[in-house]
């Protein structure tokens, strides 16, 4: 009788201890399966968008309407900007010692802002001649491949992906180098070459916060090939 009681007690204890472990393992397996499914459904692409800047310069700044930069993209996808000049195509932000300016880039939902400052003091506005700058090229990283995604977002200069690019001999500041590297890993989804309307200005509402009112103008698609 005592033996049956002991056996029954052990069975009950095994059930009490084992069932939560079973549920935990099952839940973990379901989470892992969901992650794998989500990863499989993620597009292995890098979106490429090109903008003609002929209507933006000369000037010390310009803004572009970029509807591809949605709120989801803004917070979840690395975005690279390359400014094509008369000589080469380099990553923003950049310092141009030959002409004496620094170029910065700022992004928001549906918008991109580029400003030029004097390299001498970093504060004075620098008016870039129209013949010097030609295009702005934008790369939106939608691929989740660790070789091009990784931990890029937080500190790009210190991330493992940046070190990996350097180790692979890829110059992140060179557009042709980085595009060639990406194309071997993910599909380059070219969204087209756009021309912004003239005088795509930003005005300001009279208030304490000086909130911008954007003159919304749709970029004109020039080509898709």
MDAnalysis code that builds the backbone (N, CA, C; Angstrom):
import MDAnalysis as mda
import numpy as np

u = mda.Universe.empty(675, n_residues=225, atom_resindex=np.repeat(np.arange(225), 3), trajectory=True)
u.add_TopologyAttr("name", ["N", "CA", "C"] * 225)
u.add_TopologyAttr("resid", np.arange(1, 226))
u.add_TopologyAttr("resname", ["UNK", "UNK", "UNK", "UNK", "UNK", "UNK", "UNK", "UNK", "UNK", "UNK", "UNK", "UNK", "UNK", "UNK", "UNK", "UNK", "UNK", "UNK", "UNK", "UNK", "UNK", "UNK", "UNK", "UNK", "UNK", "UNK", "UNK", "UNK", "UNK", "UNK", "UNK", "UNK", "UNK", "UNK", "UNK", "UNK", "UNK", "UNK", "UNK", "UNK", "UNK", "UNK", "UNK", "UNK", "UNK", "UNK", "UNK", "UNK", "UNK", "UNK", "UNK", "UNK", "UNK", "UNK", "UNK", "UNK", "UNK", "UNK", "UNK", "UNK", "UNK", "UNK", "UNK", "UNK", "UNK", "UNK", "UNK", "UNK", "UNK", "UNK", "UNK", "UNK", "UNK", "UNK", "UNK", "UNK", "UNK", "UNK", "UNK", "UNK", "UNK", "UNK", "UNK", "UNK", "UNK", "UNK", "UNK", "UNK", "UNK", "UNK", "UNK", "UNK", "UNK", "UNK", "UNK", "UNK", "UNK", "UNK", "UNK", "UNK", "UNK", "UNK", "UNK", "UNK", "UNK", "UNK", "UNK", "UNK", "UNK", "UNK", "UNK", "UNK", "UNK", "UNK", "UNK", "UNK", "UNK", "UNK", "UNK", "UNK", "UNK", "UNK", "UNK", "UNK", "UNK", "UNK", "UNK", "UNK", "UNK", "UNK", "UNK", "UNK", "UNK", "UNK", "UNK", "UNK", "UNK", "UNK", "UNK", "UNK", "UNK", "UNK", "UNK", "UNK", "UNK", "UNK", "UNK", "UNK", "UNK", "UNK", "UNK", "UNK", "UNK", "UNK", "UNK", "UNK", "UNK", "UNK", "UNK", "UNK", "UNK", "UNK", "UNK", "UNK", "UNK", "UNK", "UNK", "UNK", "UNK", "UNK", "UNK", "UNK", "UNK", "UNK", "UNK", "UNK", "UNK", "UNK", "UNK", "UNK", "UNK", "UNK", "UNK", "UNK", "UNK", "UNK", "UNK", "UNK", "UNK", "UNK", "UNK", "UNK", "UNK", "UNK", "UNK", "UNK", "UNK", "UNK", "UNK", "UNK", "UNK", "UNK", "UNK", "UNK", "UNK", "UNK", "UNK", "UNK", "UNK", "UNK", "UNK", "UNK", "UNK", "UNK", "UNK", "UNK", "UNK", "UNK", "UNK", "UNK", "UNK", "UNK", "UNK", "UNK", "UNK"])
u.atoms.positions = np.array([
    [0.824, -1.205, 0.000],
    [0.000, 0.000, 0.000],
    [0.864, 1.263, 0.000],
    [1.864, 1.232, 0.890],
    [2.789, 2.374, 0.949],
    [3.540, 2.543, -0.366],
    [3.859, 1.405, -1.020],
    [4.584, 1.466, -2.296],
    [3.734, 2.139, -3.364],
    [2.436, 1.806, -3.409],
    [1.535, 2.428, -4.384],
    [1.402, 3.927, -4.143],
    [1.362, 4.269, -2.860],
    [1.263, 5.702, -2.512],
    [2.504, 6.461, -2.970],
    [3.663, 5.831, -2.748],
    [4.918, 6.461, -3.165],
    [4.968, 6.617, -4.681],
    [4.562, 5.546, -5.391],
    [4.563, 5.597, -6.863],
    [3.617, 6.682, -7.362],
    [2.407, 6.735, -6.762],
    [1.425, 7.745, -7.178],
    [1.933, 9.160, -6.898],
    [2.614, 9.321, -5.769],
    [3.185, 10.628, -5.424],
    [4.262, 11.044, -6.425],
    [5.090, 10.087, -6.820],
    [6.139, 10.376, -7.803],
    [5.552, 10.746, -9.156],
    [4.464, 10.022, -9.539],
    [3.803, 10.334, -10.823],
    [3.230, 11.737, -10.796],
    [2.566, 12.064, -9.690],
    [1.986, 13.410, -9.566],
    [3.070, 14.494, -9.601],
    [4.183, 14.230, -8.909],
    [5.280, 15.199, -8.889],
    [5.877, 15.385, -10.280],
    [5.997, 14.262, -11.016],
    [6.540, 14.337, -12.375],
    [5.646, 15.160, -13.278],
    [4.323, 14.970, -13.111],
    [3.368, 15.739, -13.916],
    [3.437, 17.217, -13.560],
    [3.466, 17.486, -12.239],
    [3.495, 18.883, -11.782],
    [4.752, 19.597, -12.273],
    [5.891, 18.905, -12.248],
    [7.157, 19.516, -12.670],
    [7.304, 19.503, -14.187],
    [6.914, 18.388, -14.791],
    [7.163, 18.214, -16.223],
    [6.242, 18.991, -17.130],
    [4.975, 19.160, -16.714],
    [4.021, 19.829, -17.596],
    [4.394, 21.279, -17.893],
    [4.781, 22.068, -16.858],
    [5.224, 23.445, -17.175],
    [6.439, 23.476, -18.099],
    [7.358, 22.491, -17.898],
    [8.531, 22.425, -18.780],
    [8.096, 22.128, -20.206],
    [7.133, 21.238, -20.357],
    [6.599, 20.908, -21.688],
    [5.971, 22.129, -22.342],
    [5.156, 22.848, -21.555],
    [4.522, 24.057, -22.097],
    [5.554, 25.103, -22.495],
    [6.604, 25.249, -21.676],
    [7.655, 26.224, -21.974],
    [8.370, 25.868, -23.272],
    [8.737, 24.596, -23.413],
    [9.433, 24.140, -24.629],
    [8.555, 24.295, -25.861],
    [7.269, 24.020, -25.704],
    [6.347, 24.153, -26.826],
    [6.220, 25.609, -27.246],
    [6.099, 26.478, -26.215],
    [5.995, 27.916, -26.493],
    [7.253, 28.425, -27.169],
    [8.421, 27.980, -26.699],
    [9.694, 28.402, -27.285],
    [9.799, 27.947, -28.735],
    [9.358, 26.703, -28.994],
    [9.398, 26.177, -30.362],
    [8.503, 26.984, -31.291],
    [7.331, 27.377, -30.777],
    [6.405, 28.175, -31.586],
    [6.982, 29.551, -31.882],
    [7.658, 30.145, -30.892],
    [8.285, 31.465, -31.092],
    [9.395, 31.369, -32.137],
    [10.221, 30.321, -32.018],
    [11.305, 30.133, -32.981],
    [10.760, 29.916, -34.389],
    [9.671, 29.147, -34.489],
    [9.064, 28.905, -35.797],
    [8.518, 30.196, -36.381],
    [7.911, 31.013, -35.516],
    [7.379, 32.304, -35.977],
    [8.498, 33.213, -36.449],
    [9.633, 33.191, -35.728],
    [10.788, 34.011, -36.129],
    [11.324, 33.562, -37.478],
    [11.434, 32.243, -37.655],
    [11.941, 31.713, -38.919],
    [11.003, 32.064, -40.065],
    [9.708, 31.983, -39.793],
    [8.724, 32.324, -40.820],
    [8.814, 33.797, -41.174],
    [8.926, 34.648, -40.128],
    [9.044, 36.086, -40.350],
    [10.291, 36.422, -41.135],
    [11.394, 35.729, -40.794],
    [12.653, 35.953, -41.506],
    [12.545, 35.545, -42.958],
    [11.829, 34.429, -43.191],
    [11.680, 33.940, -44.559],
    [10.822, 34.880, -45.390],
    [9.856, 35.555, -44.718],
    [8.955, 36.455, -45.433],
    [9.556, 37.841, -45.635],
    [10.610, 38.183, -44.890],
    [11.239, 39.491, -45.034],
    [11.872, 39.615, -46.412],
    [11.650, 40.723, -47.096],
    [12.209, 40.872, -48.442],
    [13.727, 40.999, -48.409],
    [14.384, 40.220, -49.222],
    [15.846, 40.303, -49.295],
    [16.216, 41.309, -50.375],
    [15.902, 42.568, -50.102],
    [16.101, 43.620, -51.100],
    [16.785, 44.841, -50.498],
    [17.390, 45.618, -51.371],
    [17.897, 46.951, -51.045],
    [17.249, 47.912, -52.038],
    [16.405, 48.800, -51.544],
    [15.722, 49.741, -52.424],
    [16.666, 50.876, -52.803],
    [16.670, 51.213, -54.091],
    [17.500, 52.299, -54.613],
    [16.601, 53.367, -55.224],
    [16.769, 54.597, -54.772],
    [16.015, 55.738, -55.304],
    [17.009, 56.826, -55.676],
    [16.823, 57.431, -56.838],
    [17.730, 58.474, -57.318],
    [16.953, 59.769, -57.553],
    [17.563, 60.901, -57.156],
    [16.934, 62.207, -57.342],
    [17.855, 63.138, -58.116],
    [17.305, 63.764, -59.141],
    [18.018, 64.794, -59.891],
    [17.956, 66.097, -59.091],
    [19.103, 66.749, -58.907],
    [19.156, 67.942, -58.058],
    [19.253, 69.245, -58.848],
    [19.014, 69.194, -60.141],
    [19.212, 70.390, -60.966],
    [18.274, 71.536, -60.574],
    [17.111, 71.209, -59.992],
    [16.178, 72.260, -59.582],
    [16.389, 72.713, -58.140],
    [17.385, 72.139, -57.465],
    [17.608, 72.440, -56.059],
    [18.771, 73.400, -55.817],
    [19.663, 73.534, -56.773],
    [20.876, 74.318, -56.581],
    [20.948, 75.436, -57.626],
    [21.748, 76.518, -57.379],
    [22.648, 76.714, -56.239],
    [21.881, 77.068, -54.960],
    [22.452, 76.719, -53.857],
    [21.843, 76.988, -52.560],
    [22.643, 76.298, -51.472],
    [22.304, 76.599, -50.212],
    [23.031, 75.995, -49.099],
    [22.258, 74.826, -48.479],
    [21.022, 74.577, -48.983],
    [20.247, 73.451, -48.480],
    [19.154, 73.096, -49.478],
    [18.635, 71.903, -49.349],
    [17.474, 71.512, -50.143],
    [16.724, 70.401, -49.409],
    [15.449, 70.249, -49.758],
    [14.628, 69.186, -49.180],
    [13.987, 68.391, -50.304],
    [13.774, 67.109, -50.055],
    [13.188, 66.219, -51.048],
    [12.023, 65.457, -50.433],
    [10.971, 65.268, -51.211],
    [9.875, 64.412, -50.794],
    [10.217, 62.976, -51.163],
    [10.311, 62.109, -50.160],
    [10.661, 60.709, -50.386],
    [9.603, 59.832, -49.724],
    [8.495, 59.557, -50.401],
    [7.407, 58.770, -49.789],
    [7.818, 57.353, -49.412],
    [8.915, 56.864, -49.992],
    [9.387, 55.510, -49.651],
    [9.880, 55.415, -48.209],
    [10.234, 56.569, -47.622],
    [10.652, 56.566, -46.219],
    [9.406, 56.705, -45.355],
    [8.759, 55.595, -45.120],
    [7.594, 55.568, -44.256],
    [8.044, 55.577, -42.795],
    [7.075, 55.687, -41.893],
    [7.409, 55.658, -40.466],
    [8.030, 54.322, -40.084],
    [7.503, 53.237, -40.669],
    [8.047, 51.909, -40.390],
    [9.491, 51.794, -40.868],
    [9.760, 52.290, -42.084],
    [11.117, 52.262, -42.629],
    [12.047, 53.121, -41.789],
    [11.569, 54.283, -41.383],
    [12.387, 55.230, -40.625],
    [12.919, 54.613, -39.334],
    [12.084, 53.801, -38.687],
    [12.470, 53.251, -37.378],
    [13.031, 51.836, -37.445],
    [12.923, 51.180, -38.600],
    [13.323, 49.774, -38.649],
    [14.386, 49.431, -39.692],
    [14.657, 50.342, -40.633],
    [15.582, 50.012, -41.705],
    [16.723, 51.009, -41.795],
    [17.964, 50.518, -41.896],
    [19.094, 51.429, -42.160],
    [18.910, 52.112, -43.519],
    [19.287, 53.381, -43.603],
    [19.178, 54.142, -44.849],
    [20.515, 54.817, -45.112],
    [21.029, 54.656, -46.324],
    [22.289, 55.285, -46.718],
    [22.023, 56.345, -47.775],
    [22.776, 57.446, -47.704],
    [22.624, 58.549, -48.649],
    [23.960, 58.813, -49.341],
    [23.919, 58.927, -50.667],
    [25.134, 59.196, -51.446],
    [24.889, 60.395, -52.355],
    [25.807, 61.344, -52.278],
    [25.712, 62.565, -53.073],
    [26.647, 62.451, -54.268],
    [26.064, 62.532, -55.455],
    [26.870, 62.434, -56.680],
    [27.307, 63.829, -57.115],
    [28.608, 64.027, -57.170],
    [29.151, 65.312, -57.605],
    [29.700, 65.158, -59.019],
    [30.467, 66.164, -59.459],
    [31.032, 66.112, -60.806],
    [32.151, 65.088, -60.915],
    [32.688, 64.647, -59.789],
    [33.828, 63.737, -59.822],
    [33.505, 62.329, -59.336],
    [32.699, 62.231, -58.288],
    [32.463, 60.920, -57.682],
    [31.122, 60.917, -56.972],
    [30.850, 59.833, -56.233],
    [29.605, 59.690, -55.497],
    [29.958, 59.204, -54.095],
    [29.808, 60.089, -53.090],
    [30.258, 59.780, -51.745],
    [29.125, 59.809, -50.737],
    [29.339, 59.083, -49.655],
    [28.327, 58.931, -48.614],
    [28.168, 60.201, -47.786],
    [26.923, 60.527, -47.489],
    [26.605, 61.614, -46.564],
    [26.490, 61.055, -45.148],
    [26.907, 61.855, -44.146],
    [27.515, 63.185, -44.237],
    [28.946, 63.109, -44.742],
    [29.448, 64.219, -45.295],
    [30.800, 64.236, -45.846],
    [31.456, 65.599, -45.675],
    [32.769, 65.593, -45.756],
    [33.570, 66.816, -45.773],
    [34.280, 66.908, -47.120],
    [34.071, 68.001, -47.826],
    [34.738, 68.217, -49.105],
    [35.823, 69.269, -48.915],
    [37.060, 68.805, -48.747],
    [38.168, 69.721, -48.463],
    [38.520, 70.578, -49.668],
    [38.325, 70.045, -50.889],
    [38.725, 70.782, -52.091],
    [37.879, 72.035, -52.304],
    [36.578, 71.943, -52.021],
    [35.705, 73.107, -52.167],
    [35.433, 73.802, -50.834],
    [35.770, 73.129, -49.732],
    [35.654, 73.775, -48.422],
    [34.272, 73.738, -47.800],
    [33.539, 72.642, -47.966],
    [32.222, 72.565, -47.332],
    [32.019, 71.210, -46.654],
    [31.081, 71.182, -45.740],
    [30.626, 69.943, -45.121],
    [29.149, 69.782, -45.429],
    [28.728, 68.556, -45.731],
    [27.336, 68.292, -46.088],
    [26.718, 67.340, -45.068],
    [25.566, 67.720, -44.538],
    [24.855, 66.883, -43.579],
    [23.517, 66.456, -44.138],
    [23.000, 65.326, -43.665],
    [21.708, 64.832, -44.136],
    [20.825, 64.503, -42.937],
    [19.548, 64.819, -43.071],
    [18.572, 64.564, -42.012],
    [17.337, 63.942, -42.650],
    [16.761, 62.971, -41.972],
    [15.601, 62.288, -42.548],
    [14.424, 62.322, -41.591],
    [13.239, 62.320, -42.177],
    [12.002, 62.252, -41.427],
    [11.014, 61.450, -42.265],
    [9.847, 61.197, -41.737],
    [8.861, 60.442, -42.500],
    [8.521, 61.176, -43.791],
    [8.855, 60.568, -44.910],
    [8.538, 61.153, -46.219],
    [9.416, 62.297, -46.662],
    [10.448, 62.648, -45.894],
    [11.276, 63.803, -46.236],
    [12.752, 63.526, -45.992],
    [13.577, 64.198, -46.811],
    [15.027, 64.194, -46.614],
    [15.515, 65.631, -46.751],
    [16.382, 66.057, -45.824],
    [16.946, 67.397, -45.846],
    [18.469, 67.301, -45.940],
    [19.055, 68.091, -46.820],
    [20.515, 68.142, -46.954],
    [20.955, 69.590, -46.778],
    [21.958, 69.807, -45.939],
    [22.462, 71.161, -45.700],
    [23.967, 71.210, -45.949],
    [24.441, 72.352, -46.397],
    [25.865, 72.569, -46.678],
    [26.381, 73.704, -45.801],
    [27.481, 73.441, -45.090],
    [28.092, 74.431, -44.225],
    [29.564, 74.599, -44.588],
    [30.096, 75.765, -44.260],
    [31.502, 76.034, -44.529],
    [32.374, 75.136, -43.665],
    [33.366, 74.525, -44.279],
    [34.274, 73.642, -43.554],
    [35.157, 74.433, -42.587],
    [35.270, 75.732, -42.811],
    [36.120, 76.583, -41.973],
    [35.611, 76.655, -40.538],
    [34.310, 76.930, -40.399],
    [33.760, 77.070, -39.043],
    [32.626, 76.089, -38.750],
    [32.116, 75.407, -39.774],
    [31.046, 74.439, -39.582],
    [29.691, 75.046, -39.303],
    [29.597, 76.388, -39.379],
    [28.351, 77.083, -39.052],
    [27.824, 77.897, -40.228],
    [28.721, 78.611, -40.901],
    [28.309, 79.483, -42.016],
    [27.731, 78.662, -43.155],
    [26.663, 79.183, -43.765],
    [26.052, 78.498, -44.904],
    [26.995, 78.516, -46.104],
    [27.032, 77.402, -46.820],
    [27.875, 77.290, -48.004],
    [26.970, 77.077, -49.210],
    [27.084, 77.970, -50.183],
    [26.238, 77.882, -51.374],
    [26.938, 77.032, -52.436],
    [26.423, 75.821, -52.634],
    [27.029, 74.877, -53.569],
    [26.665, 75.263, -54.994],
    [27.661, 75.396, -55.882],
    [27.360, 75.735, -57.275],
    [26.575, 74.621, -57.965],
    [25.691, 75.005, -58.870],
    [24.799, 74.043, -59.527],
    [25.565, 73.005, -60.340],
    [26.721, 73.369, -60.872],
    [27.475, 72.433, -61.703],
    [28.148, 71.330, -60.890],
    [28.259, 71.546, -59.571],
    [29.046, 70.626, -58.744],
    [28.267, 69.378, -58.324],
    [27.017, 69.538, -57.902],
    [26.229, 68.422, -57.385],
    [25.159, 68.020, -58.396],
    [25.030, 66.728, -58.656],
    [24.106, 66.242, -59.673],
    [22.921, 65.466, -59.128],
    [23.197, 64.441, -58.292],
    [22.126, 63.551, -57.848],
    [22.286, 63.206, -56.368],
    [21.164, 62.845, -55.758],
    [21.180, 62.218, -54.437],
    [20.637, 60.807, -54.609],
    [21.412, 59.831, -54.144],
    [20.995, 58.433, -54.247],
    [20.747, 57.885, -52.845],
    [19.622, 57.208, -52.696],
    [19.197, 56.706, -51.392],
    [19.092, 55.186, -51.447],
    [19.708, 54.520, -50.474],
    [19.638, 53.063, -50.353],
    [18.914, 52.724, -49.054],
    [17.765, 52.056, -49.175],
    [17.003, 51.607, -48.016],
    [17.248, 50.117, -47.836],
    [17.883, 49.744, -46.721],
    [18.279, 48.355, -46.486],
    [17.094, 47.578, -45.924],
    [16.443, 46.778, -46.768],
    [15.324, 45.950, -46.309],
    [15.724, 44.494, -46.140],
    [16.895, 44.143, -46.640],
    [17.406, 42.789, -46.442],
    [17.788, 42.593, -44.983],
    [17.496, 41.395, -44.444],
    [17.869, 41.077, -43.067],
    [19.140, 40.231, -43.005],
    [19.806, 40.099, -44.135],
    [21.068, 39.355, -44.149],
    [22.064, 40.080, -43.245],
    [22.657, 39.360, -42.315],
    [23.544, 39.974, -41.320],
    [24.768, 40.634, -41.946],
    [25.115, 40.207, -43.154],
    [26.295, 40.792, -43.797],
    [26.062, 42.246, -44.196],
    [24.793, 42.631, -44.419],
    [24.522, 44.015, -44.803],
    [23.547, 44.705, -43.860],
    [23.011, 43.976, -42.890],
    [22.100, 44.597, -41.930],
    [22.781, 44.703, -40.568],
    [22.955, 43.561, -39.911],
    [23.697, 43.522, -38.654],
    [23.210, 44.529, -37.636],
    [24.133, 45.165, -36.933],
    [23.796, 46.167, -35.916],
    [24.143, 47.562, -36.419],
    [23.826, 47.799, -37.670],
    [24.202, 49.030, -38.344],
    [23.596, 50.278, -37.699],
    [22.361, 50.136, -37.226],
    [21.610, 51.307, -36.834],
    [22.194, 52.150, -35.726],
    [22.680, 51.540, -34.641],
    [23.073, 52.294, -33.452],
    [24.331, 53.133, -33.649],
    [25.461, 52.459, -33.886],
    [26.730, 53.165, -34.072],
    [27.422, 52.597, -35.306],
    [27.080, 53.128, -36.496],
    [27.582, 52.536, -37.740],
    [29.096, 52.432, -37.831],
    [29.821, 53.392, -37.277],
    [31.281, 53.359, -37.376],
    [31.914, 52.308, -36.470],
    [31.142, 51.822, -35.474],
    [31.673, 50.842, -34.542],
    [30.990, 49.483, -34.664],
    [30.039, 49.355, -35.569],
    [29.264, 48.124, -35.676],
    [30.083, 47.011, -36.323],
    [29.665, 45.781, -36.067],
    [30.365, 44.623, -36.640],
    [30.229, 44.599, -38.159],
    [29.086, 45.069, -38.663],
    [28.906, 45.072, -40.114],
    [29.886, 46.038, -40.778],
    [30.127, 47.190, -40.127],
    [31.077, 48.156, -40.683],
    [32.477, 47.559, -40.716],
    [32.832, 46.850, -39.643],
    [34.133, 46.192, -39.600],
    [34.210, 45.083, -40.650],
    [33.074, 44.395, -40.854],
    [33.033, 43.344, -41.859],
    [33.239, 43.888, -43.262],
    [32.655, 45.059, -43.534],
    [32.839, 45.704, -44.836],
    [34.292, 46.086, -45.047],
    [34.903, 46.613, -44.009],
    [36.314, 46.983, -44.100],
    [37.181, 45.748, -44.352],
    [36.857, 44.657, -43.640],
    [37.613, 43.413, -43.801],
    [37.453, 42.853, -45.204],
    [36.263, 43.044, -45.783],
    [35.999, 42.561, -47.144],
    [36.572, 43.499, -48.202],
    [37.177, 44.604, -47.759],
    [37.765, 45.557, -48.704],
    [36.744, 46.460, -49.363],
    [35.562, 46.611, -48.711],
    [34.502, 47.449, -49.273],
    [34.543, 48.817, -48.618],
    [34.636, 49.855, -49.428],
    [34.672, 51.228, -48.936],
    [33.243, 51.746, -48.824],
    [32.745, 51.877, -47.596],
    [31.366, 52.304, -47.384],
    [31.111, 53.713, -47.918],
    [32.166, 54.513, -48.032],
    [32.028, 55.879, -48.547],
    [31.920, 55.937, -50.062],
    [32.201, 54.816, -50.719],
    [32.158, 54.774, -52.181],
    [30.885, 54.061, -52.639],
    [30.051, 54.785, -53.360],
    [28.748, 54.259, -53.785],
    [28.873, 53.013, -54.654],
    [29.777, 53.021, -55.607],
    [29.935, 51.886, -56.512],
    [30.377, 50.643, -55.759],
    [31.280, 50.817, -54.798],
    [31.755, 49.690, -53.991],
    [30.620, 49.060, -53.194],
    [29.865, 49.899, -52.497],
    [28.818, 49.397, -51.621],
    [27.675, 48.787, -52.413],
    [27.327, 49.384, -53.564],
    [26.246, 48.847, -54.384],
    [26.638, 47.487, -54.965],
    [27.881, 47.361, -55.384],
    [28.362, 46.081, -55.905],
    [28.334, 45.000, -54.840],
    [28.702, 45.358, -53.603],
    [28.691, 44.399, -52.494],
    [27.259, 43.964, -52.180],
    [26.349, 44.936, -52.120],
    [24.952, 44.621, -51.836],
    [24.347, 43.706, -52.898],
    [24.668, 43.979, -54.167],
    [24.051, 43.233, -55.269],
    [24.434, 41.765, -55.270],
    [25.525, 41.402, -54.593],
    [25.925, 39.996, -54.491],
    [25.195, 39.265, -53.371],
    [24.470, 40.029, -52.536],
    [23.791, 39.435, -51.392],
    [22.275, 39.577, -51.498],
    [21.815, 40.712, -51.992],
    [20.380, 40.990, -52.061],
    [20.019, 41.549, -53.433],
    [18.719, 41.543, -53.727],
    [18.230, 42.110, -54.982],
    [18.166, 43.631, -54.853],
    [18.696, 44.346, -55.845],
    [18.616, 45.805, -55.852],
    [17.289, 46.194, -56.506],
    [16.394, 46.742, -55.701],
    [15.057, 47.133, -56.175],
    [15.088, 48.618, -56.546],
    [15.306, 48.907, -57.845],
    [15.419, 50.289, -58.300],
    [14.028, 50.895, -58.453],
    [13.733, 51.907, -57.644],
    [12.420, 52.533, -57.635],
    [12.271, 53.631, -58.680],
    [13.387, 54.044, -59.275],
    [13.302, 55.039, -60.326],
    [14.144, 56.276, -60.057],
    [14.274, 57.109, -61.106],
    [15.008, 58.370, -61.023],
    [13.989, 59.499, -61.053],
    [14.028, 60.349, -60.035],
    [13.013, 61.385, -59.869],
    [13.617, 62.783, -60.023],
    [12.763, 63.713, -60.465],
    [13.119, 65.123, -60.539],
    [12.161, 65.903, -59.658],
    [12.693, 66.630, -58.696],
    [11.854, 67.428, -57.801],
    [11.372, 68.684, -58.518],
    [10.136, 69.144, -58.216],
    [9.655, 70.411, -58.773],
    [10.514, 71.568, -58.302],
    [10.466, 72.668, -59.039],
    [11.199, 73.867, -58.648],
    [10.654, 74.445, -57.355],
    [11.557, 75.086, -56.603],
    [11.177, 75.823, -55.398],
    [10.407, 74.969, -54.405],
    [10.946, 73.809, -54.114],
    [10.323, 72.947, -53.118],
    [10.706, 73.446, -51.726],
    [10.161, 74.599, -51.390],
    [10.607, 75.324, -50.197],
    [9.914, 74.822, -48.943],
    [10.485, 75.217, -47.791],
    [9.884, 74.931, -46.498],
    [9.604, 76.259, -45.824],
    [8.350, 76.509, -45.482],
    [8.009, 77.739, -44.781],
    [7.726, 77.387, -43.324],
    [7.557, 78.413, -42.473],
    [7.369, 78.154, -41.055],
    [6.135, 78.882, -40.538],
    [5.369, 78.199, -39.706],
    [4.197, 78.763, -39.080],
    [4.628, 79.649, -37.916],
    [3.937, 80.763, -37.752],
    [4.272, 81.678, -36.656],
    [3.745, 81.098, -35.350],
    [4.627, 80.483, -34.589],
    [4.260, 79.921, -33.292],
    [5.518, 79.804, -32.455],
    [5.340, 79.501, -31.203],
    [6.491, 79.382, -30.306],
    [7.398, 78.233, -30.702],
    [6.787, 77.153, -31.264],
    [7.573, 75.975, -31.612],
    [8.149, 76.051, -33.027],
    [7.721, 77.053, -33.815],
    [8.226, 77.205, -35.179],
    [8.142, 75.883, -35.961],
    [6.937, 75.324, -36.023],
    [6.755, 74.059, -36.712],
    [6.758, 74.272, -38.220],
    [7.458, 73.402, -38.976],
    [7.515, 73.571, -40.425],
    [6.221, 73.189, -41.101],
    [5.845, 73.976, -42.112],
    [4.742, 73.621, -42.989],
    [5.349, 73.272, -44.331],
    [5.181, 72.042, -44.760],
    [5.845, 71.592, -45.977],
    [4.942, 71.800, -47.181],
    [5.476, 72.443, -48.215],
    [4.765, 72.542, -49.481],
    [4.863, 71.190, -50.170],
    [3.827, 70.396, -50.084],
    [3.886, 69.028, -50.564],
    [3.778, 69.016, -52.084],
    [4.829, 68.572, -52.742],
    [4.859, 68.449, -54.189],
    [5.395, 67.065, -54.529],
    [4.705, 66.396, -55.396],
    [5.090, 65.029, -55.735],
    [6.255, 65.040, -56.700],
    [7.335, 64.277, -56.395],
    [8.455, 64.183, -57.329],
    [8.024, 63.561, -58.641],
    [8.583, 64.040, -59.729],
    [8.253, 63.506, -61.047],
    [9.195, 62.358, -61.387],
    [8.629, 61.211, -61.751],
    [9.405, 60.050, -62.129],
    [9.969, 60.253, -63.528],
    [11.300, 60.261, -63.624],
    [11.953, 60.484, -64.917],
    [12.233, 59.181, -65.652],
    [12.687, 58.164, -64.917],
    [12.995, 56.876, -65.534],
    [12.998, 55.782, -64.497],
    [12.862, 54.558, -64.954],
    [12.879, 53.400, -64.047],
    [13.920, 52.379, -64.462],
    [14.825, 52.772, -65.354],
    [15.826, 51.823, -65.805],
    [17.185, 52.456, -65.917],
])
